[in-house]
Structures are given as C-alpha cells and as structure tokens.
Amino acid sequence: MLNVLSIAASISVLYGCQKKPLQQSPSGEYTTANYWRNQNDVIAGVLGIYNVIFTEDWIGHDLYAFDDQSDDIAVDGDHPDFKAIERFNIDPTLQLVYITWPFAYEQIARANNALLYIPKVPVMDTAIRNRSMGEAYFLRAYAYFILSEIYGEVPIVTEKNVTSAEYNVAKSSIDTVRALVESDLLQAASLLPETYDDADKGRVSKGAAWGMLCKLYLFEDKFQQAIQYGTQVVNDPNYALATNYTYNFTYGQQENNTEILFAVWNEIQTSTNALSSSINIYFTNRSWQGWGFHHPTENFAEEFEAADTIRKRATLLSVGDSIPYQTNTVTIDSNDAYQMFSGAVGQSTGRMLPSMSTTGYCIRKYTAYLSDNSGALNNGLKQPLLRSADVYLLVAEAKIRANGAGSGDAELNAVRTRAGLAPVSGATMANLIHERRVELAGENIRWQDLLRWDKDQLVNLDTIVSKPKAASPLPPYNGSIDIPARTFSRPKDYYMPIPQQIIDESKGIITQNSNY
C-alpha cells in the first residue's frame, strides 16, 4: 500500500522536493542499498533534508496560512482553502490541511535515513559525523514539533520503522510526540557545533537546538527547563541580538547575523543548484511581482507604540511606501487617487497604491529586490524561522509566569532597547504578549502563541476572533471590515483535522481527531 509515510522507505527523493510526493515514482540511481558510502554521501544526504524546507507547500510558505487565523493578517488571493482556515470553516479535505502532512513526513523520512545510515559509514571525519547526526536529529524534531502544533496527535515514524518497513502506524499522543522532539533536540544540542565557518553558514547550531528546547518546554509549561536552555542562548555572544532590527530581514546583513538561529537559507537564482522558497512571492503585492496573499490588519498596525518606528517600518508597508530597487511602476487610476495620490490620475508610480492591499498594509519583511534595477524580486533574502529575540522573549515569559511580574525585565528590555524603545519596569504578561506581537510580527508565531495562551487562560480567543478584521481608517478603506467576526470552538479549533486522504490510505489505522 502506498501510504504517505512510505516515503521513508526510499532515499531516492534526496535530490529534490516534489510538489506531489504521493504521485512520484522512485527515480535516480541511488537507494538505501548503495548510498551512504562515504563522507561526501553523508554531507549530500543531510543537505537533502534541508532541501525540503524550501518547499512552497511546507516551510517555504504554506505554513504561514495557518497564522492567518490570528488577528494580525487578513487573507487575500484565490486560495479558497486559505480563506476557509482563516474563518474556521475547516474540513479534512482541504488542500492545505492535506499538503502540509506529506512534506513534513518527507523531511522526517530523510532524517530517519540519515540517522540510520550515518553511523554505518566506515570512514569519515568524527566532527562531520557528529554534526551530520545533530542536523538530522534537529530537522526531524522540527518537523514533529510543527506537526504537533498543527494536528496534535500524529504517527511517530523513526529509523526503527525504516528497518522494519512498518510505516502504517497509529497516532501517538501529543505528550509522546513531544517527548521524541525533546529527545531529538537534546541529542542535537550535544552533537552540533556552536558556530560554523563561512562555507557552512545556514546549518543549524547548538543555539538553534537550545532555542527550540526553550520553545518546546514553554509550550509544555515547564518554565525552569525553558529558562535553562533559553538562557544558554541569551548568554552566548555567538547568538547575540543583531545591532539593528532590520538586519534580520535585509539581504547582505543576514549572512553573518548572529541572531538568526535557523532560517530557510535562500540563494539568488544564479545557477540550477540554487534554492529559494516562495515566501517573497506570497507576501509581495501583485503589482510588485508577487501574489499578495497576506495583508496586515489595522488592529495589528495599531499595536505598535508611537515610538516603535524601527520595527513598524521594517514590518509594514503602507500606502505611499516603497522599497529600495523596486522599479515596477503602475499608472494611477481613479481607484487609487486617494491620500498622497489625490489628483494624480494618469501619472505613474512605483510606490504602494491603495489597490495593492485590501487593508491598506502589506508585510515588508519578505520583500527585497535585486540591485540591478530590473524590478525582479531578490530570491536570496533569507527566511528566518527562529531568532534569538524570540528566545529572549520566551525566557522572559517563563520567568514572569514562574516568578511574577518584573522577573523577565532583563530579557524583555534587551529586545525593546534594540528597537530604540524605553525599558519597562515590572513587566507583566500583558507587556510580554504585546512585545512578542510586534517583535515577531509576520513570522508565523502569533497564532500558536494565542493558542497556547488560551489553553492556559492567559488570553480569551473568543474575544480576539470575535472582533472583525478591519482595514486602515484612511480613504479609500475608511475602516471597512475585511473579515467579519469569527467563532472559535474549543477544543476543536486548537488543531487541524487529520487529512482525509491520509486516513483513507491508512485503511483506518490513522483515525480522525475528535470533533471533526
């Protein structure tokens, strides 16, 4: 039976991410029987795990559509499954609900093969063997962590299943899945180096493993463990905050940025070997060479303090804004003759026009252009997945929740100071929730934060999602409602349903989540 999990049985998919993994026949000359012969095979095999995260239907973009359930972003575009998820009209047959699953398990499959066969390579450098094992453990843990966030209970498939060829297995509890994530991250932290030279930039390090352990433990309300591992990131100068917030999202400043612990390490498409995700296309408006699927809400824009100009400008584009090297121009018509464009019908501009967003805003972080004035998007802009600032705020949260207001001031204020803001004293969870929203804005974090806080009764999602998503108060939007009030159903909406196709392929071994 060709179950999605059977991808783990073959190494033949190492050299490319397939749009429809279930519809591919094994190809290429390598299999697990004749691969993993030497150090070069190991290095290439581990790079094959990283390759999955570039995929549009996985880390490369589609995961960000789940964050549209939050109050920060309103969906636009022609993907009905994105809109259904945003509005909590979710069923197990939605394309986005399905497509996330096979790519997650492809990443797991490749990691499993690496963990099984790397120890068997007879001769190789010990440091590279350890590093490669650590990378495989980290990337498997990351995939399982994301799966547990989205679906809750999922099947566990490890290298033992590769050996036994038993892939059609039932779901495991969230606690069991996260115990595996914990074990893998601890292994990764013990094996990975602290830093890399220029030739290996973009690989995960100890700091990435420590940061993910901090996040995992906070999701489980294990505050002391979260503080323990997060503090290792905070205290290590190799993972210091970037001196300028914008450097995290600026091509040419990301490559040596100590704050970026884990990222989709995109490359400019100068050769057939270069890889890049689709993140910039989905967040850039259509008139500027993108597709413009995600538009920030007015409520989100208003969350920034008046003095928080550095982060707001790095995060949001408003009507009239532009970006360096953005040379695409549009002729202004009557639909755009508002604000600074009033009376400018017939003129051309490269600035953001009202028609480019349903809310009056676009996300700025993932848009950059080549410096050759071609107007082409710069696909080399990296896509941060874990930053030290995230970990600083996780440590601050763990301290506040364990020890009370003010105990997380040092970490929270380090983030605020870098943004050019005055420190706060006696910071509470309200301060922390605000700081995470604006510091990590648009980085696919808000919704998962809201879910875990709602479970712990720190926020009320009923109140949050019952507020319509409104547009800018400026014309032509005039505060119009972009997305009407929605209803959050507990516990159903804490997780997505298991894809119906997966249940069907498993012949009922994998069962549906409750309430679907």
C-alpha positions as CSV (number, residue, x, y, z in Angstrom):
1,M,0.0,0.0,0.0
2,L,1.4,3.4,-1.0
3,N,0.9,5.3,2.3
4,V,2.3,8.8,2.6
5,L,4.5,7.5,5.4
6,S,6.1,5.0,3.0
7,I,8.2,7.9,1.6
8,A,10.5,7.0,4.5
9,A,11.4,3.7,2.7
10,S,13.4,5.3,-0.1
11,I,16.3,7.6,-0.3
12,S,15.6,8.2,-4.0
13,V,13.9,11.5,-3.1
14,L,17.0,13.1,-1.7
15,Y,17.7,15.4,-4.6
16,G,14.5,17.5,-5.0
17,C,11.3,18.4,-3.4
18,Q,8.3,17.0,-5.3
19,K,5.1,19.0,-5.4
20,K,3.0,15.8,-5.2
21,P,5.1,13.3,-3.3
22,L,2.4,10.6,-3.5
23,Q,2.3,10.7,-7.3
24,Q,6.0,10.2,-7.9
25,S,7.8,7.0,-9.0
26,P,11.2,6.4,-7.5
27,S,13.9,7.9,-9.7
28,G,17.6,8.4,-9.7
29,E,20.4,5.9,-9.3
30,Y,20.7,5.9,-5.5
31,T,18.8,3.8,-3.0
32,T,19.5,3.0,0.6
33,A,21.2,-0.1,-0.6
34,N,24.0,1.7,-2.4
35,Y,24.0,5.2,-0.8
36,W,25.7,6.4,2.4
37,R,29.1,5.0,1.3
38,N,31.4,7.8,2.4
39,Q,31.6,11.3,3.9
40,N,30.6,13.0,0.6
41,D,27.4,10.9,0.6
42,V,26.7,11.9,4.2
43,I,27.1,15.7,3.5
44,A,24.9,15.5,0.4
45,G,22.3,13.3,2.2
46,V,22.0,15.8,5.1
47,L,21.6,18.7,2.6
48,G,18.8,16.7,1.1
49,I,16.9,17.1,4.5
50,Y,17.4,20.8,4.4
51,N,16.1,20.9,0.8
52,V,12.6,20.0,2.0
53,I,12.2,23.2,4.0
54,F,12.4,25.3,0.8
55,T,9.2,23.7,-0.5
56,E,6.3,26.1,-1.1
57,D,3.8,23.7,0.4
58,W,5.7,23.3,3.6
59,I,8.1,25.7,5.4
60,G,8.7,27.7,2.2
61,H,5.2,29.3,2.6
62,D,2.1,27.3,3.2
63,L,2.6,27.0,7.0
64,Y,2.1,30.8,7.1
65,A,-1.5,30.4,6.0
66,F,-2.3,28.9,9.4
67,D,-1.2,32.1,11.1
68,D,-4.0,33.9,9.2
69,Q,-6.3,32.6,11.8
70,S,-4.9,35.2,14.2
71,D,-5.9,38.9,14.4
72,D,-2.8,40.1,12.6
73,I,-3.4,39.1,9.0
74,A,-6.3,39.0,6.5
75,V,-6.2,36.6,3.6
76,D,-6.4,37.7,0.0
77,G,-6.0,35.9,-3.3
78,D,-7.5,32.9,-5.0
79,H,-6.9,30.0,-2.5
80,P,-10.2,29.0,-1.0
81,D,-8.5,26.7,1.5
82,F,-6.6,29.6,3.0
83,K,-9.8,31.5,3.4
84,A,-11.7,28.5,4.9
85,I,-8.9,28.1,7.5
86,E,-8.9,31.8,8.4
87,R,-12.7,31.6,9.0
88,F,-12.6,28.3,10.9
89,N,-14.6,26.6,8.2
90,I,-12.2,23.7,8.2
91,D,-12.8,20.2,7.0
92,P,-10.4,17.2,6.4
93,T,-10.5,17.5,2.6
94,L,-9.0,21.0,2.3
95,Q,-5.8,21.1,0.2
96,L,-3.8,23.0,2.8
97,V,-4.8,20.6,5.5
98,Y,-3.5,17.7,3.4
99,I,-0.4,19.1,1.7
100,T,1.3,20.0,4.9
101,W,1.4,16.4,6.0
102,P,3.4,14.6,3.2
103,F,6.1,17.3,3.2
104,A,6.5,17.1,7.0
105,Y,6.9,13.3,6.7
106,E,9.3,13.7,3.8
107,Q,11.6,15.8,6.0
108,I,11.2,13.1,8.7
109,A,11.9,10.3,6.2
110,R,15.1,11.9,5.0
111,A,16.2,12.5,8.6
112,N,15.4,8.9,9.5
113,N,17.6,7.5,6.7
114,A,20.4,9.8,7.8
115,L,20.2,8.7,11.4
116,L,20.1,5.0,10.4
117,Y,22.9,5.0,7.9
118,I,25.4,7.7,9.0
119,P,26.7,5.6,11.9
120,K,27.4,2.8,9.5
121,V,29.7,4.8,7.2
122,P,33.1,3.2,7.8
123,V,35.5,6.1,7.5
124,M,34.7,9.8,7.9
125,D,35.8,12.8,10.0
126,T,34.4,12.5,13.5
127,A,33.4,16.1,13.7
128,I,31.4,15.9,10.5
129,R,29.8,12.7,11.5
130,N,28.6,14.2,14.8
131,R,27.5,17.4,13.1
132,S,25.6,15.5,10.5
133,M,23.8,13.4,13.1
134,G,23.0,16.5,15.1
135,E,21.5,18.2,12.0
136,A,19.3,15.1,11.3
137,Y,18.1,15.0,14.9
138,F,17.2,18.7,14.8
139,L,15.4,18.7,11.5
140,R,13.4,15.6,12.5
141,A,12.5,17.3,15.8
142,Y,11.5,20.5,14.0
143,A,9.1,18.6,11.7
144,Y,7.5,16.7,14.5
145,F,7.1,19.9,16.6
146,I,5.3,21.6,13.7
147,L,3.1,18.6,13.2
148,S,2.2,18.6,16.9
149,E,1.3,22.3,16.7
150,I,-1.0,21.8,13.7
151,Y,-2.6,18.4,14.1
152,G,-1.9,17.5,17.7
153,E,-1.6,13.7,17.8
154,V,0.3,12.3,14.8
155,P,2.0,9.0,13.9
156,I,5.6,8.6,15.0
157,V,7.9,7.1,12.4
158,T,11.6,6.8,13.2
159,E,14.6,4.9,11.9
160,K,13.2,1.8,13.6
161,N,10.3,1.8,11.1
162,V,12.8,2.1,8.3
163,T,14.5,-1.1,9.5
164,S,11.2,-3.0,10.0
165,A,9.4,-1.4,6.9
166,E,6.4,-0.7,9.1
167,Y,5.1,2.8,8.2
168,N,1.4,2.5,8.6
169,V,1.2,3.2,12.3
170,A,-1.4,4.8,14.5
171,K,-1.3,8.3,16.0
172,S,0.7,8.9,19.2
173,S,-0.4,11.3,21.9
174,I,0.9,14.8,21.9
175,D,3.0,14.0,25.0
176,T,4.6,11.1,23.2
177,V,5.4,13.1,20.1
178,R,6.9,16.0,22.1
179,A,8.9,13.5,24.2
180,L,10.5,12.5,20.9
181,V,11.0,16.1,20.0
182,E,12.7,16.7,23.3
183,S,15.0,13.7,23.0
184,D,16.0,14.6,19.4
185,L,16.7,18.2,20.4
186,L,18.8,17.1,23.3
187,Q,20.8,14.8,21.0
188,A,21.2,17.7,18.5
189,A,22.4,20.1,21.2
190,S,25.1,17.6,22.3
191,L,26.3,16.9,18.7
192,L,26.1,20.3,16.9
193,P,28.8,22.8,16.8
194,E,28.3,26.3,18.4
195,T,29.3,28.1,15.2
196,Y,30.3,27.5,11.5
197,D,32.8,29.0,9.1
198,D,31.6,30.8,6.1
199,A,31.4,27.7,3.9
200,D,28.8,26.1,6.1
201,K,26.6,29.2,7.1
202,G,23.0,28.3,7.2
203,R,23.4,25.0,9.0
204,V,21.8,24.6,12.4
205,S,23.9,25.0,15.5
206,K,23.7,24.4,19.3
207,G,21.9,27.7,19.6
208,A,19.1,26.5,17.3
209,A,18.7,23.3,19.4
210,W,18.7,25.3,22.7
211,G,16.2,27.8,21.3
212,M,13.8,25.1,20.2
213,L,14.2,23.3,23.5
214,C,13.2,26.6,25.2
215,K,10.2,26.9,23.0
216,L,9.2,23.2,23.5
217,Y,9.4,23.5,27.3
218,L,7.4,26.7,27.4
219,F,4.6,25.0,25.3
220,E,4.6,22.3,28.0
221,D,4.6,24.9,30.8
222,K,8.0,23.6,32.0
223,F,9.2,27.0,33.0
224,Q,12.5,26.1,34.7
225,Q,13.7,24.0,31.7
226,A,12.6,26.7,29.3
227,I,14.7,29.2,31.3
228,Q,17.7,26.8,31.5
229,Y,18.0,26.3,27.7
230,G,16.9,29.7,26.7
231,T,19.4,31.4,29.0
232,Q,22.2,29.5,27.2
233,V,21.2,31.4,24.0
234,V,20.8,34.7,25.8
235,N,24.2,34.4,27.5
236,D,26.2,33.2,24.4
237,P,27.7,36.1,22.3
238,N,27.6,33.8,19.3
239,Y,23.8,34.3,19.4
240,A,23.7,37.9,20.3
241,L,20.9,40.2,19.0
242,A,21.7,42.0,15.8
243,T,22.6,45.6,16.4
244,N,19.9,46.7,14.1
245,Y,16.4,45.0,14.0
246,T,16.2,45.5,10.2
247,Y,19.3,43.4,9.7
248,N,17.2,40.3,10.3
249,F,15.3,41.0,7.1
250,T,17.9,42.7,4.9
251,Y,19.8,40.9,2.2
252,G,23.6,41.3,2.7
253,Q,23.1,41.7,6.5
254,Q,21.6,38.3,7.2
255,E,24.6,36.1,6.2
256,N,26.7,37.0,9.3
257,N,23.8,37.8,11.6
258,T,24.3,36.0,15.0
259,E,20.6,36.5,15.8
260,I,19.3,34.2,13.1
261,L,19.4,30.7,14.7
262,F,17.6,28.9,12.0
263,A,16.4,30.0,8.6
264,V,15.4,28.9,5.1
265,W,18.8,29.9,3.6
266,N,17.6,31.1,0.3
267,E,20.0,31.8,-2.6
268,I,19.8,34.1,-5.6
269,Q,18.9,32.0,-8.6
270,T,22.2,32.3,-10.5
271,S,22.5,28.5,-11.1
272,T,20.4,25.4,-11.3
273,N,21.8,24.4,-7.9
274,A,20.5,27.5,-6.1
275,L,17.4,27.0,-3.9
276,S,14.9,29.5,-2.7
277,S,11.5,29.4,-1.1
278,S,8.3,31.2,-2.3
279,I,8.0,33.3,0.8
280,N,8.7,36.6,-1.0
281,I,6.2,35.9,-3.8
282,Y,3.3,35.2,-1.4
283,F,3.9,38.3,0.7
284,T,4.7,40.8,-2.0
285,N,1.8,42.6,-3.7
286,R,0.9,41.6,-7.2
287,S,1.9,44.9,-8.9
288,W,5.4,44.4,-7.5
289,Q,5.9,40.9,-8.9
290,G,4.3,38.9,-6.0
291,W,0.9,37.4,-5.3
292,G,-0.1,39.4,-2.2
293,F,-1.9,36.7,-0.2
294,H,-1.5,38.2,3.3
295,H,-2.5,41.7,4.4
296,P,-2.0,43.1,7.9
297,T,-5.0,44.4,9.8
298,E,-5.5,47.9,11.3
299,N,-5.6,46.3,14.7
300,F,-2.2,44.9,14.1
301,A,-0.8,48.2,12.8
302,E,-2.1,50.0,15.9
303,E,-0.3,47.6,18.2
304,F,3.0,49.3,17.6
305,E,3.8,52.1,20.1
306,A,4.2,55.6,18.6
307,A,8.0,55.4,19.2
308,D,8.3,51.9,17.7
309,T,9.2,53.2,14.3
310,I,12.1,50.9,13.6
311,R,10.1,47.7,13.9
312,K,7.0,49.1,12.3
313,R,8.8,50.3,9.2
314,A,10.7,47.0,8.9
315,T,7.4,45.1,9.3
316,L,4.7,47.1,7.5
317,L,4.3,48.8,4.2
318,S,1.6,51.5,4.0
319,V,0.0,53.4,1.1
320,G,2.7,55.6,-0.4
321,D,5.7,53.5,0.8
322,S,8.3,51.9,-1.5
323,I,11.4,49.7,-1.1
324,P,14.9,50.1,-2.4
325,Y,15.4,48.9,-6.0
326,Q,11.6,48.4,-6.5
327,T,11.3,49.8,-10.1
328,N,7.9,48.3,-11.2
329,T,5.5,51.2,-11.9
330,V,1.7,51.4,-12.1
331,T,-0.4,54.0,-13.7
332,I,-2.7,55.7,-11.1
333,D,-6.4,55.4,-11.9
334,S,-9.4,56.7,-10.1
335,N,-9.5,53.8,-7.7
336,D,-6.1,54.8,-6.4
337,A,-6.5,58.6,-6.3
338,Y,-6.5,58.9,-2.5
339,Q,-4.2,60.1,0.2
340,M,-0.9,61.4,-1.4
341,F,-2.2,60.2,-4.8
342,S,-5.2,62.5,-4.9
343,G,-5.3,64.4,-8.1
344,A,-2.6,62.2,-9.7
345,V,-4.7,60.1,-12.1
346,G,-2.7,59.2,-15.2
347,Q,0.6,59.5,-13.5
348,S,2.9,56.5,-12.9
349,T,4.4,55.5,-9.6
350,G,6.5,52.8,-8.0
351,R,5.0,53.4,-4.6
352,M,2.3,51.3,-2.9
353,L,-1.1,52.2,-4.1
354,P,-4.5,51.6,-2.3
355,S,-5.4,48.9,-4.8
356,M,-2.4,46.8,-3.8
357,S,-3.9,45.8,-0.5
358,T,-7.4,45.2,0.9
359,T,-6.4,46.6,4.3
360,G,-4.0,49.4,3.4
361,Y,-1.0,47.4,4.5
362,C,1.5,44.8,3.3
363,I,4.1,42.8,5.1
364,R,7.6,44.3,4.4
365,K,9.9,41.6,5.9
366,Y,9.9,39.2,3.0
367,T,10.2,41.6,0.1
368,A,13.5,42.7,-1.4
369,Y,14.7,43.4,-5.0
370,L,17.8,42.8,-6.9
371,S,20.1,45.9,-7.0
372,D,20.4,45.8,-10.9
373,N,17.2,47.9,-11.2
374,S,15.4,45.0,-13.1
375,G,12.5,45.1,-10.7
376,A,13.0,41.4,-10.0
377,L,12.5,40.0,-6.5
378,N,15.7,39.1,-4.7
379,N,15.2,35.3,-4.0
380,G,18.3,35.3,-1.9
381,L,16.6,37.0,1.0
382,K,16.7,34.5,3.9
383,Q,13.5,33.4,5.7
384,P,14.1,33.4,9.5
385,L,12.4,30.6,11.3
386,L,14.0,31.1,14.8
387,R,15.7,34.2,16.1
388,S,17.4,35.0,19.3
389,A,14.9,37.7,20.0
390,D,12.2,35.0,20.1
391,V,14.2,33.1,22.6
392,Y,14.8,36.2,24.8
393,L,11.1,36.8,25.0
394,L,10.4,33.1,25.7
395,V,12.8,33.3,28.6
396,A,11.2,36.5,29.8
397,E,7.8,34.8,29.6
398,A,8.9,31.7,31.5
399,K,10.4,33.9,34.3
400,I,7.2,36.1,34.6
401,R,5.0,33.0,34.7
402,A,7.2,31.2,37.2
403,N,8.3,34.1,39.4
404,G,5.9,37.0,38.8
405,A,5.9,40.5,37.2
406,G,9.3,42.1,36.7
407,S,11.3,38.9,36.7
408,G,11.7,38.9,32.9
409,D,12.6,42.6,32.6
410,A,16.2,42.0,31.6
411,E,15.4,39.8,28.5
412,L,12.3,41.8,27.5
413,N,14.2,45.1,27.8
414,A,17.1,43.9,25.7
415,V,14.7,43.4,22.9
416,R,13.0,46.8,23.4
417,T,16.3,48.6,23.7
418,R,17.5,47.2,20.4
419,A,14.2,48.6,18.9
420,G,15.0,52.1,20.3
421,L,12.3,52.0,22.9
422,A,12.5,52.9,26.6
423,P,12.7,50.0,29.1
424,V,9.7,48.9,31.1
425,S,9.8,48.1,34.8
426,G,7.8,45.3,36.4
427,A,6.8,43.8,33.1
428,T,3.7,41.6,33.2
429,M,2.3,39.1,30.8
430,A,0.4,41.9,29.1
431,N,3.7,43.6,28.4
432,L,5.2,40.3,27.2
433,I,2.2,39.5,24.9
434,H,2.5,42.9,23.3
435,E,6.2,42.6,22.9
436,R,6.0,39.2,21.1
437,R,3.3,40.5,18.8
438,V,5.3,43.4,17.5
439,E,8.8,42.0,17.6
440,L,7.9,38.7,15.8
441,A,5.2,40.2,13.6
442,G,4.5,38.3,10.4
443,E,6.9,35.5,11.3
444,N,4.2,32.8,11.7
445,I,4.3,32.9,15.5
446,R,1.2,34.9,16.6
447,W,-1.5,32.2,16.2
448,Q,0.5,29.5,18.0
449,D,1.2,32.0,20.8
450,L,-2.5,32.8,21.1
451,L,-3.5,29.1,21.2
452,R,-1.1,28.2,24.0
453,W,-2.1,31.3,26.0
454,D,-5.8,30.5,25.5
455,K,-5.2,26.9,26.8
456,D,-3.6,28.4,29.9
457,Q,-6.4,31.0,30.2
458,L,-4.0,33.9,29.7
459,V,-6.0,35.3,26.8
460,N,-9.5,34.7,25.6
461,L,-9.7,33.7,21.9
462,D,-13.4,34.2,21.9
463,T,-12.8,37.9,22.4
464,I,-10.0,38.1,19.9
465,V,-11.5,36.4,16.9
466,S,-15.0,37.9,17.5
467,K,-13.5,41.3,16.5
468,P,-13.8,41.8,12.8
469,K,-10.6,42.3,10.8
470,A,-10.7,45.9,9.8
471,A,-8.8,48.0,7.2
472,S,-7.0,51.3,7.6
473,P,-9.2,54.3,8.7
474,L,-7.7,56.3,5.8
475,P,-9.5,56.6,2.4
476,P,-10.5,54.7,0.4
477,Y,-10.7,52.0,3.1
478,N,-12.3,54.1,5.8
479,G,-12.1,51.4,8.4
480,S,-14.1,48.9,6.3
481,I,-14.5,45.3,7.5
482,D,-12.2,43.0,5.6
483,I,-13.1,39.8,7.5
484,P,-16.2,39.7,9.7
485,A,-16.4,38.4,13.2
486,R,-15.5,34.7,13.5
487,T,-16.2,32.0,16.1
488,F,-13.6,29.9,17.8
489,S,-14.7,26.4,19.0
490,R,-12.9,24.7,21.8
491,P,-11.2,22.2,21.8
492,K,-11.9,21.6,18.1
493,D,-10.1,24.6,16.7
494,Y,-6.9,24.0,18.7
495,Y,-5.9,21.6,16.0
496,M,-6.5,20.9,12.3
497,P,-8.2,17.7,11.3
498,I,-6.1,14.8,10.1
499,P,-6.3,14.9,6.3
500,Q,-9.0,12.6,5.0
501,Q,-6.7,11.2,2.3
502,I,-4.2,10.1,5.0
503,I,-7.0,8.3,6.9
504,D,-8.2,6.6,3.7
505,E,-4.7,5.5,2.7
506,S,-4.0,4.0,6.2
507,K,-7.2,1.9,5.9
508,G,-8.4,3.3,9.3
509,I,-5.1,2.8,11.2
510,I,-4.8,6.5,11.5
511,T,-8.0,8.0,13.0
512,Q,-9.6,11.4,12.8
513,N,-9.1,14.0,15.5
514,S,-12.1,14.4,17.8
515,N,-14.8,16.9,16.9
516,Y,-14.3,16.5,13.1
